[in-house]
Amino acid sequence: MDTATVEKNTVRITILDKTYSLRATMSQQHMQRVAAFVDEKVRKLRHDFPEMPIQRLAILAAIQIADEHLTTAPMNQDNAGEIRQRINSLISHIDELLSKD
């Protein structure tokens, strides 16, 4: 996709009571969900490590989020293959039923 033609919206999000303005192609609602997810991760870490500087908390949150993503990505790919296979099977079954009419 040509990034020059993609419309970007200015979105305001809040993480740890600090507001940021971002330019994003995603909807305001989507970006708010993303920000809430990140905020939750950083707040949990801040609770566990109250003396840790915010930059380190942000790095730890990023590592946790990346780990979760990389751990679940293969499972999602496996599920996608199985779902695709089941859909193809259903389509074949429907085609068979329609061809009898």
Stockholm file with secondary structure:
# STOCKHOLM 1.0

chainA/1-101         MDTATVEKNTVRITILDKTYSLRATMSQQHMQRVAAFVDEKVRKLRHDFPEMPIQRLAILAAIQIADEHLTTAPMNQDNAGEIRQRINSLISHIDELLSKD
#=GR chainA/1-101 SS CCTTTSCCEEEEEEETTEEEEEEESSCHHHHHHHHHHHHHHHHHHHHHCTTSCHHHHHHHHHHHHHHHHHHHHHHHHHHHHHHHHHHHHHHHHHHHHHHHC
#=GC SS_cons         CCTTTSCCEEEEEEETTEEEEEEESSCHHHHHHHHHHHHHHHHHHHHHCTTSCHHHHHHHHHHHHHHHHHHHHHHHHHHHHHHHHHHHHHHHHHHHHHHHC
//
